[in-house]
């Protein structure tokens, strides 16, 4: 259940107003490359005017290129370095395809949050994991007890 925040700016008039496409892009990539479920994933997308985004003191309107900052928050230790690297590269490529030529000072960030430090629906990820483990142990215990009763070894 990741959380995604995307902020972008583009001087390209035909690329303006792409919030739904941006949201779907990051949802698709997060599901496919990081293995996260789409349904509980929250995404916020903010479009900033190119004249209000600065790189090295010059606006994107003056520089003539787009930029983005895309942050995904995932539970610490649930993705490999390779998965995170693929996600970062794919986000940059996808945003460039949607918004036009991209400044290299565009950022895709995977923030890993400890399982006890975040959650959804009022329950931490750690608590969810422990509950799932206990449920699995209880189920396994019932199976083993049934085997014992029926003489299965």
Phi and psi in degrees as GROMACS dihedral restraints (atoms count N, CA, C in turn):
[ dihedral_restraints ]
;  ai    aj    ak    al  type     phi  dphi    fc
    3     4     5     6     1   -76.3    20    10
    4     5     6     7     1   166.7    20    10
    6     7     8     9     1  -124.6    20    10
    7     8     9    10     1   132.7    20    10
    9    10    11    12     1  -122.1    20    10
   10    11    12    13     1   136.8    20    10
   12    13    14    15     1  -126.6    20    10
   13    14    15    16     1   125.3    20    10
   15    16    17    18     1  -124.8    20    10
   16    17    18    19     1   129.8    20    10
   18    19    20    21     1  -124.1    20    10
   19    20    21    22     1   133.1    20    10
   21    22    23    24     1  -145.4    20    10
   22    23    24    25     1   159.9    20    10
   24    25    26    27     1  -145.1    20    10
   25    26    27    28     1   144.4    20    10
   27    28    29    30     1  -146.0    20    10
   28    29    30    31     1   137.3    20    10
   30    31    32    33     1   -81.3    20    10
   31    32    33    34     1    -7.3    20    10
   33    34    35    36     1   -77.8    20    10
   34    35    36    37     1   114.7    20    10
   36    37    38    39     1   -61.1    20    10
   37    38    39    40     1   -33.8    20    10
   39    40    41    42     1   -75.0    20    10
   40    41    42    43     1   -13.8    20    10
   42    43    44    45     1   -98.1    20    10
   43    44    45    46     1    -4.0    20    10
   45    46    47    48     1   -69.1    20    10
   46    47    48    49     1   154.0    20    10
   48    49    50    51     1    72.4    20    10
   49    50    51    52     1    33.2    20    10
   51    52    53    54     1   -99.9    20    10
   52    53    54    55     1    23.8    20    10
   54    55    56    57     1   -54.5    20    10
   55    56    57    58     1   -49.2    20    10
   57    58    59    60     1   -60.9    20    10
   58    59    60    61     1   -39.5    20    10
   60    61    62    63     1   -66.3    20    10
   61    62    63    64     1   -40.3    20    10
   63    64    65    66     1   -64.2    20    10
   64    65    66    67     1   -45.7    20    10
   66    67    68    69     1   -60.2    20    10
   67    68    69    70     1   -45.4    20    10
   69    70    71    72     1   -65.6    20    10
   70    71    72    73     1   -37.4    20    10
   72    73    74    75     1   -58.9    20    10
   73    74    75    76     1   -53.7    20    10
   75    76    77    78     1   -68.9    20    10
   76    77    78    79     1   -32.7    20    10
   78    79    80    81     1   -63.6    20    10
   79    80    81    82     1   -47.4    20    10
   81    82    83    84     1   -60.2    20    10
   82    83    84    85     1   -46.8    20    10
   84    85    86    87     1   -66.9    20    10
   85    86    87    88     1   -38.1    20    10
   87    88    89    90     1   -68.3    20    10
   88    89    90    91     1   -38.5    20    10
   90    91    92    93     1   -68.8    20    10
   91    92    93    94     1   -48.6    20    10
   93    94    95    96     1   -74.0    20    10
   94    95    96    97     1   -43.4    20    10
   96    97    98    99     1   -95.7    20    10
   97    98    99   100     1   -27.8    20    10
   99   100   101   102     1  -105.9    20    10
  100   101   102   103     1    -6.2    20    10
  102   103   104   105     1    71.4    20    10
  103   104   105   106     1    28.1    20    10
  105   106   107   108     1   -96.2    20    10
  106   107   108   109     1   142.3    20    10
  108   109   110   111     1   -66.9    20    10
  109   110   111   112     1   135.6    20    10
  111   112   113   114     1   -72.7    20    10
  112   113   114   115     1   -41.3    20    10
  114   115   116   117     1   -56.0    20    10
  115   116   117   118     1   -47.0    20    10
  117   118   119   120     1   -89.3    20    10
  118   119   120   121     1    10.0    20    10
  120   121   122   123     1   -84.7    20    10
  121   122   123   124     1   122.7    20    10
  123   124   125   126     1   -95.8    20    10
  124   125   126   127     1   137.2    20    10
  126   127   128   129     1  -131.9    20    10
  127   128   129   130     1   131.5    20    10
  129   130   131   132     1  -115.6    20    10
  130   131   132   133     1   137.2    20    10
  132   133   134   135     1  -127.6    20    10
  133   134   135   136     1   126.7    20    10
  135   136   137   138     1  -123.5    20    10
  136   137   138   139     1   126.4    20    10
  138   139   140   141     1  -100.4    20    10
  139   140   141   142     1   129.8    20    10
  141   142   143   144     1  -112.9    20    10
  142   143   144   145     1   142.6    20    10
  144   145   146   147     1   -62.2    20    10
  145   146   147   148     1   139.9    20    10
  147   148   149   150     1   -58.7    20    10
  148   149   150   151     1   -28.7    20    10
  150   151   152   153     1   -74.9    20    10
  151   152   153   154     1   -11.0    20    10
  153   154   155   156     1  -103.8    20    10
  154   155   156   157     1     3.6    20    10
  156   157   158   159     1  -115.5    20    10
  157   158   159   160     1   123.7    20    10
  159   160   161   162     1  -119.2    20    10
  160   161   162   163     1   140.4    20    10
  162   163   164   165     1  -128.5    20    10
  163   164   165   166     1   117.8    20    10
  165   166   167   168     1    59.6    20    10
  166   167   168   169     1    28.0    20    10
  168   169   170   171     1    91.4    20    10
  169   170   171   172     1    -7.7    20    10
  171   172   173   174     1  -109.2    20    10
  172   173   174   175     1   141.4    20    10
  174   175   176   177     1   -76.9    20    10
  175   176   177   178     1   156.4    20    10
  177   178   179   180     1   -63.2    20    10
  178   179   180   181     1   -29.4    20    10
  180   181   182   183     1   -61.3    20    10
  181   182   183   184     1   -42.0    20    10
  183   184   185   186     1   -73.3    20    10
  184   185   186   187     1   -35.4    20    10
  186   187   188   189     1   -79.3    20    10
  187   188   189   190     1   -20.6    20    10
  189   190   191   192     1    72.5    20    10
  190   191   192   193     1    24.0    20    10
  192   193   194   195     1  -135.3    20    10
  193   194   195   196     1   158.5    20    10
  195   196   197   198     1   -89.1    20    10
  196   197   198   199     1   167.0    20    10
  198   199   200   201     1  -153.9    20    10
  199   200   201   202     1   160.2    20    10
  201   202   203   204     1  -149.5    20    10
  202   203   204   205     1   160.6    20    10
  204   205   206   207     1  -134.4    20    10
  205   206   207   208     1   112.6    20    10
  207   208   209   210     1  -119.4    20    10
  208   209   210   211     1   122.3    20    10
  210   211   212   213     1  -121.4    20    10
  211   212   213   214     1   127.0    20    10
  213   214   215   216     1  -114.6    20    10
  214   215   216   217     1   135.3    20    10
  216   217   218   219     1  -107.5    20    10
  217   218   219   220     1   125.9    20    10
  219   220   221   222     1  -131.0    20    10
  220   221   222   223     1   162.8    20    10
  222   223   224   225     1   -70.9    20    10
  223   224   225   226     1   131.4    20    10
  225   226   227   228     1   -51.5    20    10
  226   227   228   229     1   132.9    20    10
  228   229   230   231     1    82.7    20    10
  229   230   231   232     1     5.6    20    10
  231   232   233   234     1   -93.5    20    10
  232   233   234   235     1    -5.3    20    10
  234   235   236   237     1  -134.2    20    10
  235   236   237   238     1   148.4    20    10
  237   238   239   240     1   -81.8    20    10
  238   239   240   241     1   166.0    20    10
  240   241   242   243     1   -60.5    20    10
  241   242   243   244     1   -40.5    20    10
  243   244   245   246     1   -64.2    20    10
  244   245   246   247     1   -42.5    20    10
  246   247   248   249     1   -61.6    20    10
  247   248   249   250     1   -43.6    20    10
  249   250   251   252     1   -65.7    20    10
  250   251   252   253     1   -40.5    20    10
  252   253   254   255     1   -63.6    20    10
  253   254   255   256     1   -41.8    20    10
  255   256   257   258     1   -64.1    20    10
  256   257   258   259     1   -41.3    20    10
  258   259   260   261     1   -62.0    20    10
  259   260   261   262     1   -46.0    20    10
  261   262   263   264     1   -60.2    20    10
  262   263   264   265     1   -47.2    20    10
  264   265   266   267     1   -63.8    20    10
  265   266   267   268     1   -42.5    20    10
  267   268   269   270     1   -68.6    20    10
  268   269   270   271     1   -35.9    20    10
  270   271   272   273     1   -63.0    20    10
  271   272   273   274     1   -46.5    20    10
  273   274   275   276     1   -60.7    20    10
  274   275   276   277     1   -47.0    20    10
  276   277   278   279     1   -62.5    20    10
  277   278   279   280     1   -45.1    20    10
  279   280   281   282     1   -65.6    20    10
  280   281   282   283     1   -40.7    20    10
  282   283   284   285     1   -65.8    20    10
  283   284   285   286     1   -37.8    20    10
  285   286   287   288     1   -64.9    20    10
  286   287   288   289     1   -39.2    20    10
  288   289   290   291     1   -63.5    20    10
  289   290   291   292     1   -38.6    20    10
  291   292   293   294     1   -79.7    20    10
  292   293   294   295     1   -36.9    20    10
  294   295   296   297     1  -110.3    20    10
  295   296   297   298     1    -8.5    20    10
  297   298   299   300     1   102.1    20    10
  298   299   300   301     1  -178.7    20    10
  300   301   302   303     1   -49.9    20    10
  301   302   303   304     1   132.7    20    10
  303   304   305   306     1  -108.1    20    10
  304   305   306   307     1   138.1    20    10
  306   307   308   309     1   -66.7    20    10
  307   308   309   310     1   144.6    20    10
  309   310   311   312     1   -66.0    20    10
  310   311   312   313     1   -20.2    20    10
  312   313   314   315     1   -83.6    20    10
  313   314   315   316     1    47.9    20    10
  315   316   317   318     1  -111.8    20    10
  316   317   318   319     1   140.4    20    10
  318   319   320   321     1  -124.1    20    10
  319   320   321   322     1   131.7    20    10
  321   322   323   324     1  -117.0    20    10
  322   323   324   325     1   124.4    20    10
  324   325   326   327     1  -127.6    20    10
  325   326   327   328     1   129.3    20    10
  327   328   329   330     1  -104.0    20    10
  328   329   330   331     1   110.2    20    10
  330   331   332   333     1   -95.6    20    10
  331   332   333   334     1   123.2    20    10
  333   334   335   336     1   -98.7    20    10
  334   335   336   337     1   121.9    20    10
  336   337   338   339     1  -110.0    20    10
  337   338   339   340     1   134.6    20    10
  339   340   341   342     1   -57.9    20    10
  340   341   342   343     1   143.8    20    10
  342   343   344   345     1   -61.5    20    10
  343   344   345   346     1   -27.2    20    10
  345   346   347   348     1   -86.7    20    10
  346   347   348   349     1    -0.1    20    10
  348   349   350   351     1  -109.9    20    10
  349   350   351   352     1     3.7    20    10
  351   352   353   354     1  -162.4    20    10
  352   353   354   355     1   164.1    20    10
  354   355   356   357     1  -176.9    20    10
  355   356   357   358     1  -168.9    20    10
  357   358   359   360     1  -144.5    20    10
  358   359   360   361     1   156.9    20    10
  360   361   362   363     1    63.3    20    10
  361   362   363   364     1    23.9    20    10
  363   364   365   366     1    80.3    20    10
  364   365   366   367     1    11.4    20    10
  366   367   368   369     1  -130.3    20    10
  367   368   369   370     1   134.4    20    10
  369   370   371   372     1   -71.4    20    10
  370   371   372   373     1   159.1    20    10
  372   373   374   375     1   -63.2    20    10
  373   374   375   376     1   -37.1    20    10
  375   376   377   378     1   -62.0    20    10
  376   377   378   379     1   -44.9    20    10
  378   379   380   381     1   -62.8    20    10
  379   380   381   382     1   -39.9    20    10
  381   382   383   384     1   -62.1    20    10
  382   383   384   385     1   -43.6    20    10
  384   385   386   387     1   -64.7    20    10
  385   386   387   388     1   -42.5    20    10
  387   388   389   390     1   -65.3    20    10
  388   389   390   391     1   -43.2    20    10
  390   391   392   393     1   -60.8    20    10
  391   392   393   394     1   -41.8    20    10
  393   394   395   396     1   -65.2    20    10
  394   395   396   397     1   -40.6    20    10
  396   397   398   399     1   -65.0    20    10
  397   398   399   400     1   -45.4    20    10
  399   400   401   402     1   -63.5    20    10
  400   401   402   403     1   -39.8    20    10
  402   403   404   405     1   -62.6    20    10
  403   404   405   406     1   -40.4    20    10
  405   406   407   408     1   -65.6    20    10
  406   407   408   409     1   -40.7    20    10
  408   409   410   411     1   -66.3    20    10
  409   410   411   412     1   -40.0    20    10
  411   412   413   414     1   -63.9    20    10
  412   413   414   415     1   -42.1    20    10
  414   415   416   417     1   -64.3    20    10
  415   416   417   418     1   -44.3    20    10
  417   418   419   420     1   -62.1    20    10
  418   419   420   421     1   -39.5    20    10
  420   421   422   423     1   -62.2    20    10
  421   422   423   424     1   -41.7    20    10
  423   424   425   426     1   -64.1    20    10
  424   425   426   427     1   -40.7    20    10
  426   427   428   429     1   -63.9    20    10
  427   428   429   430     1   -47.3    20    10
  429   430   431   432     1   -63.5    20    10
  430   431   432   433     1   -38.5    20    10
  432   433   434   435     1   -63.5    20    10
  433   434   435   436     1   -41.8    20    10
  435   436   437   438     1   -63.1    20    10
  436   437   438   439     1   -41.9    20    10
  438   439   440   441     1   -60.4    20    10
  439   440   441   442     1   -45.4    20    10
  441   442   443   444     1   -61.6    20    10
  442   443   444   445     1   -44.1    20    10
  444   445   446   447     1   -62.0    20    10
  445   446   447   448     1   -35.1    20    10
  447   448   449   450     1   -97.6    20    10
  448   449   450   451     1    10.1    20    10
  450   451   452   453     1    73.6    20    10
  451   452   453   454     1    19.4    20    10
  453   454   455   456     1   -84.3    20    10
  454   455   456   457     1   131.4    20    10
